[in-house]
């Protein structure tokens, strides 16, 4: 082994150690910050909700903090109220033995001051629930701005936990989280009409495939009005495909994790027949090629036959020996789910059918679910730096 190769190995080893150390340090900082905000939120909640403070107290406290700690960021009156909401929405995590709700006067001030001053692991451990069901590690790993967005856009606890887990496992940015919530991923994940359990060789692989895809995708970056197309009937597959190619990073983020883009109009040449797959991906988790066919109209059974043929050629001539059978996804504008579920069972190749929405199809309610531009500008200091 040459000296250069030795140096390369040394550089990679040290680089990995540095990056891991930075990641671990950022996790600790984030956990400490969440603990602080939880404690401040609790302190504000117990004083403001029980009438110990008068009206306008939070605004006055924020102004005093700004004067006494010049340059302090993240403690505006608005953010202090967010901290109160953070505590009140997750107060079930507080397993402190003392019933703070019954404390008054000096006892309350003493216990809250203790909570704020003793920011260490021992205090934080009193907030950890005594059940393994709650994803505390994931909860602690995402930023406060992410928690704010989840709390403001969702109400159901199971839905909130779903997005917390997604943020943690997929390292969502604030914008990516907003897009996931706007797409209503919680209600669309794992509901794709498919035949995976009947066609994939292993049940665990079929389970992973089902949970990899959604039954509807929000492609809000495809703005047909900007393309000069007024009549929806004039939108063809090529227009949608080109828009996806120009925003392929966004499409992959929308499509899910572990996808790698191979190319569009992927050429298949078998038995003298030229065929072209609209979009071809590889998924690391599923260890297989994923062929995507774009359709601008309602689902037709003929689409399944066409896609099945593509998958046969991929498995015969493109699939590597260590890879799993290729999976096909039809992405169309509309479908009758019950009908698709019924007819897709007769095909021997693993396929699923999903729909998509463009910016023109977004309802006002869906648009409101996207992150507010003011929120993007007013992220707390440390969260803003982390992105």
Buried (B, 14 or more C-beta within 10 A) or exposed (E): EEEEEEEEEEEEEEEEEEEEEEEEEBEEEBBBBBBBBBBBBBBBBBBBEEEEBEEEBBBEBBEEBBEEEEEEEBBBBEBBBBBBBBBBBBBEBBEEEEEBEEBEEEEBBEBBEEBBEEBEEEBBEEBBBEEEEBBBEBBBBBBBBBBBBBBBBBEEEEBBBBBBBBBBEBEBBBBBBBBBBBBBBBEBBBBBBBBBBEBBEEEEBBBBBBBBBBBBBBBBBBEBEEEEBEEEEEBEBEBBBEBBBEBBEBBBBBBBBBBEBBEBEBEBEBEEEEEEBBBBBBBEBBBBBBBBBBBBBEBEEEBBEBBBBBBBBBBEEBBEEEBBBBBBBBBBBEBEBEEBBEBBEEBEBBBBBBBBBBBEBBEEEBEEBBBEEEBEEBBBEBBBEBE
